[in-house]
Amino acid sequence: MAFSDRELLARILKCEAGGEGEIGMKAVATSIMNRVRVSYGEYHRVCQGDIRKVIYQKGQYDCMRSYLGGVANPQTIWANPPEQIHYDIADWALAGNRLYPIGYSLWYFNPYAPCPYTFPQNGSGSFQTKILHHCFYNPTSFYYTT
């Protein structure tokens, strides 16, 4: 059985940001929904506004991979069912809400170190803000060409 959009978003929120509290999960939800809503670049071209295509796009989220570095990944969306807080934040994001410090960030990651100025490595994003352990990146003009 396929997960609904709500269930899928709740599961990825738990897996990607479950330890970051409500603000951290809302930040990640905002970034994910920014990918759904962006009107240019790779995510618009490849995902076409479809949250399922955003979440399932290959190589985007570690929680969508059964294996990481050749080792079974115990932290996947399939192994970690969401709780009510994850559904509440998924509903909040799907209703069009956003955490404003995130801006139009399309990427986030936890570098376990100070946030680098650009991410991904191709320079298509520039540092926007850090929320708890995650660094968030807005698209640069280079992103338009991806």
Contacts in CASP RR format, 6 or more apart in sequence:
PFRMAT RR
TARGET T0000
AUTHOR 0000-0000-0000
METHOD contacts of the structure
MODEL  1
MAFSDRELLARILKCEAGGEGEIGMKAVATSIMNRVRVSYGEYHRVCQGD
IRKVIYQKGQYDCMRSYLGGVANPQTIWANPPEQIHYDIADWALAGNRLY
PIGYSLWYFNPYAPCPYTFPQNGSGSFQTKILHHCFYNPTSFYYTT
3 11 0 8 1.000
5 51 0 8 1.000
5 52 0 8 1.000
5 94 0 8 1.000
6 87 0 8 1.000
6 90 0 8 1.000
6 91 0 8 1.000
6 94 0 8 1.000
7 82 0 8 1.000
7 90 0 8 1.000
8 51 0 8 1.000
8 52 0 8 1.000
8 55 0 8 1.000
8 77 0 8 1.000
9 29 0 8 1.000
9 32 0 8 1.000
9 51 0 8 1.000
9 55 0 8 1.000
9 90 0 8 1.000
9 93 0 8 1.000
9 94 0 8 1.000
10 82 0 8 1.000
10 86 0 8 1.000
10 87 0 8 1.000
10 89 0 8 1.000
10 90 0 8 1.000
11 63 0 8 1.000
11 77 0 8 1.000
11 78 0 8 1.000
11 80 0 8 1.000
11 81 0 8 1.000
11 82 0 8 1.000
11 86 0 8 1.000
12 32 0 8 1.000
12 55 0 8 1.000
12 61 0 8 1.000
12 63 0 8 1.000
12 64 0 8 1.000
12 77 0 8 1.000
13 25 0 8 1.000
13 28 0 8 1.000
13 29 0 8 1.000
13 82 0 8 1.000
13 86 0 8 1.000
13 89 0 8 1.000
13 90 0 8 1.000
14 77 0 8 1.000
14 80 0 8 1.000
14 81 0 8 1.000
14 82 0 8 1.000
14 83 0 8 1.000
14 86 0 8 1.000
15 61 0 8 1.000
15 63 0 8 1.000
15 75 0 8 1.000
15 76 0 8 1.000
15 77 0 8 1.000
15 80 0 8 1.000
16 28 0 8 1.000
16 61 0 8 1.000
16 62 0 8 1.000
16 63 0 8 1.000
17 24 0 8 1.000
17 25 0 8 1.000
17 27 0 8 1.000
17 28 0 8 1.000
17 134 0 8 1.000
18 25 0 8 1.000
18 86 0 8 1.000
20 27 0 8 1.000
20 28 0 8 1.000
20 131 0 8 1.000
20 132 0 8 1.000
20 133 0 8 1.000
20 134 0 8 1.000
21 132 0 8 1.000
22 85 0 8 1.000
22 89 0 8 1.000
23 99 0 8 1.000
23 131 0 8 1.000
23 132 0 8 1.000
24 131 0 8 1.000
24 132 0 8 1.000
24 134 0 8 1.000
25 85 0 8 1.000
25 86 0 8 1.000
25 89 0 8 1.000
26 89 0 8 1.000
26 92 0 8 1.000
26 93 0 8 1.000
26 97 0 8 1.000
26 99 0 8 1.000
27 99 0 8 1.000
27 101 0 8 1.000
27 102 0 8 1.000
27 108 0 8 1.000
27 131 0 8 1.000
27 132 0 8 1.000
27 134 0 8 1.000
27 136 0 8 1.000
28 108 0 8 1.000
28 134 0 8 1.000
29 89 0 8 1.000
29 90 0 8 1.000
29 92 0 8 1.000
29 93 0 8 1.000
29 99 0 8 1.000
30 93 0 8 1.000
30 98 0 8 1.000
30 99 0 8 1.000
30 102 0 8 1.000
30 103 0 8 1.000
30 105 0 8 1.000
31 102 0 8 1.000
31 105 0 8 1.000
31 106 0 8 1.000
31 107 0 8 1.000
31 108 0 8 1.000
31 136 0 8 1.000
32 51 0 8 1.000
32 54 0 8 1.000
32 55 0 8 1.000
32 93 0 8 1.000
33 51 0 8 1.000
33 93 0 8 1.000
33 94 0 8 1.000
33 96 0 8 1.000
33 98 0 8 1.000
34 98 0 8 1.000
34 102 0 8 1.000
34 103 0 8 1.000
34 104 0 8 1.000
34 105 0 8 1.000
34 106 0 8 1.000
35 43 0 8 1.000
35 47 0 8 1.000
35 54 0 8 1.000
35 106 0 8 1.000
36 43 0 8 1.000
36 47 0 8 1.000
36 49 0 8 1.000
36 50 0 8 1.000
36 51 0 8 1.000
36 54 0 8 1.000
37 49 0 8 1.000
38 44 0 8 1.000
38 104 0 8 1.000
38 106 0 8 1.000
38 139 0 8 1.000
40 143 0 8 1.000
40 144 0 8 1.000
41 139 0 8 1.000
41 143 0 8 1.000
41 144 0 8 1.000
41 145 0 8 1.000
41 146 0 8 1.000
42 143 0 8 1.000
42 146 0 8 1.000
43 49 0 8 1.000
43 54 0 8 1.000
43 57 0 8 1.000
43 106 0 8 1.000
46 53 0 8 1.000
46 57 0 8 1.000
47 53 0 8 1.000
47 54 0 8 1.000
47 57 0 8 1.000
54 60 0 8 1.000
55 61 0 8 1.000
55 64 0 8 1.000
56 64 0 8 1.000
59 65 0 8 1.000
62 68 0 8 1.000
62 73 0 8 1.000
62 75 0 8 1.000
63 73 0 8 1.000
63 75 0 8 1.000
63 76 0 8 1.000
63 77 0 8 1.000
64 76 0 8 1.000
64 77 0 8 1.000
65 73 0 8 1.000
65 76 0 8 1.000
66 72 0 8 1.000
66 73 0 8 1.000
66 76 0 8 1.000
67 73 0 8 1.000
82 90 0 8 1.000
99 131 0 8 1.000
101 128 0 8 1.000
101 129 0 8 1.000
101 131 0 8 1.000
102 128 0 8 1.000
102 129 0 8 1.000
102 131 0 8 1.000
102 136 0 8 1.000
103 128 0 8 1.000
103 129 0 8 1.000
103 136 0 8 1.000
103 138 0 8 1.000
104 138 0 8 1.000
104 139 0 8 1.000
105 128 0 8 1.000
105 129 0 8 1.000
105 136 0 8 1.000
105 137 0 8 1.000
105 138 0 8 1.000
106 125 0 8 1.000
106 137 0 8 1.000
106 138 0 8 1.000
106 139 0 8 1.000
106 143 0 8 1.000
107 119 0 8 1.000
107 120 0 8 1.000
107 125 0 8 1.000
107 136 0 8 1.000
107 137 0 8 1.000
108 134 0 8 1.000
108 135 0 8 1.000
108 136 0 8 1.000
108 137 0 8 1.000
109 119 0 8 1.000
109 134 0 8 1.000
109 135 0 8 1.000
110 133 0 8 1.000
110 134 0 8 1.000
110 135 0 8 1.000
111 135 0 8 1.000
112 133 0 8 1.000
115 127 0 8 1.000
115 130 0 8 1.000
115 135 0 8 1.000
116 127 0 8 1.000
116 135 0 8 1.000
117 126 0 8 1.000
117 127 0 8 1.000
118 125 0 8 1.000
118 126 0 8 1.000
118 127 0 8 1.000
118 137 0 8 1.000
118 140 0 8 1.000
119 125 0 8 1.000
119 127 0 8 1.000
119 135 0 8 1.000
119 137 0 8 1.000
120 137 0 8 1.000
122 142 0 8 1.000
122 146 0 8 1.000
123 140 0 8 1.000
123 142 0 8 1.000
124 139 0 8 1.000
124 140 0 8 1.000
124 142 0 8 1.000
124 143 0 8 1.000
124 146 0 8 1.000
125 137 0 8 1.000
125 138 0 8 1.000
125 139 0 8 1.000
125 140 0 8 1.000
125 142 0 8 1.000
125 143 0 8 1.000
126 137 0 8 1.000
126 138 0 8 1.000
126 140 0 8 1.000
127 135 0 8 1.000
127 136 0 8 1.000
127 137 0 8 1.000
128 136 0 8 1.000
128 137 0 8 1.000
128 138 0 8 1.000
129 135 0 8 1.000
129 136 0 8 1.000
130 136 0 8 1.000
END
